[in-house]
């Protein structure tokens, strides 16, 4: 497990150090591989075939890709409104790990998406129906409006791929964990994980 820690002291992240009930998750870029879907649609529908996911080195895609902002917005809107229809896939290990978690505790997913129904539809496809009752989804509609929902759900640790969101949590008594993606590498000194295997090792699951 490759866990990096910031200069500002936070709770030490070691194996089994995070209570399952105290951690929350972002959706796009953490649970779902939204960037892969974006790249595929850009190629298949708009003919942009000169880049890959590793070329997305900025959270604001138009800053690092030669694609007009309006096209970027069209693709993301399509994904957000119809995640199943666009073929949005899970991040490796996400479904298996979260299923294990959901058998023991309520899980909270807090997404910046404006509507939650496409996420519900997606989860219903990938998770056993018996587990869905333990998965709570909050759609904030704004990356910068996650903090109050994190507090409302009594979450102390939050996994997100957006560095700005993670940095905003530090002074809120919330411990951010950056999910490593090409657009956040080298842009922070916060705790980070490289995948769901890392996340699973950190969690203390009730027995």
Order of alpha helices (4+ residues) and beta strands (2+ residues): beta-beta-alpha-alpha-alpha-beta-alpha-beta-alpha-beta-alpha-beta-beta-alpha-beta
